[in-house]
Structure formats: structure tokens, C-alpha cells
């Protein structure tokens, strides 16, 4: 199951998985791009291990990782509660 987490000002979409049995959560990020259609990357929390990175620069990845580090506690909590909507009782 994948849950929506946030849409940033540049239309970057961030979604996350349920927590896996090993305690990890997969975060998928994609940004619309005129040249390549979508940039995308996956990041495993809590270790911040990046996989399947497509067209993001090192600088962009660093900014995304900084963002994830500031919100990882929420993503991990929501991954155990069925996403933001369930965690917030909407």
C-alpha cells in the first residue's frame, strides 16, 4: 500500500509505503519535468538509502534528503497508522 504524504510548491509528490516487517519505510518522490517527463527517486527510511534515482542532481537529492530528515518522524508514524488520513482521523 502507498500513501500520499505531501505535494511541494514545485509539484513534487511524496508518497510512502506501509512500514515493512523490518521497520523500514519506502518513500517515493517524483517531480514533473519538461525534458524527461518526471524525475523520480526512492529513499528507504530510517537509513536514508537512495535507490532508483532518475535525473535528480546531487544538489536536488541533498535538499530532498534534508526535507526527509525534517519529516521522517511523521512519515514513519503515518506508515504505521494507514497514512495521513487515518492518522489524522479524516
N, C-alpha and C positions, 0 to 999 in steps of 0.2 A: 504494500500500500504506500502511496506517495501523498504527502500533504502539502498544500501551499503554505508558505511562510510569509513571504514579503515580495512586493514589487518596488524596486528602487526608482528614483526620479528619471533615470535613463532607460526605463522599461526592462531592466534586468529582473528576471524572475528567479526566485529562490524557492525551492521545494525540498522536502526531506522525507526520508523513509521512516518507518516504524523502527524502534530500537531492535537491533538484532540480538540473538541469544548471547553473543559475545560482548554486548554492551556498546557496540558501535552503531553509529547513525550515518547514513549516506546522505549528503547534501548535494543536490544538482543545481547548477547555476547556468542560466543562458541569457545572452544579451542579443537583441536584434542588431544586425549589421548589414549595411547596404551592399558591401562587397561579397561577403560569404554567407549571407542569409542569417545565420546565428553563430555566435561564438558560444562555446559551452565548456564546462568542466565539472568534475565530480570531486568532492572532498569528504574524506572519512573523518568523523569526529569520534572520539576526542583527540586523536593523534594528528589531525590536520594533514593527512596524507592525500595528495592530489593525484588524480587519475584522469585519463581520457580528456586531457586539456587540448582544446582546439581553438587556435587563433587569439587567445589572450596573451598579452605581453607579460613579461616578468613583473613589470610595474603594476599592471592591472591585477595580476594574481596576488601581489603583495597587498594591494588595497582591499581586495576581496577577503583575503585571509585576516587582515586587521578587522574588517567588519564582522567576519565569522567569530573571531575571538571575543568580540564585544557582545555577541548574541548567542554564543554556543550554549550557555546555560538554559536559555529559553528553548532553543531547538531540541536539546536533549530532554527537557521536561515535556515538551509537546509531543515528542516522539513516543513517549510512554503513555500519553493520555488521548491518543487518537487525533492529534493535530490541534491547531489553534482553536478551531471552532468548538471542539469538545472540551478543551481545557478551559475555555472562557465561558462555557455554558450557553453558547449562542444556539 
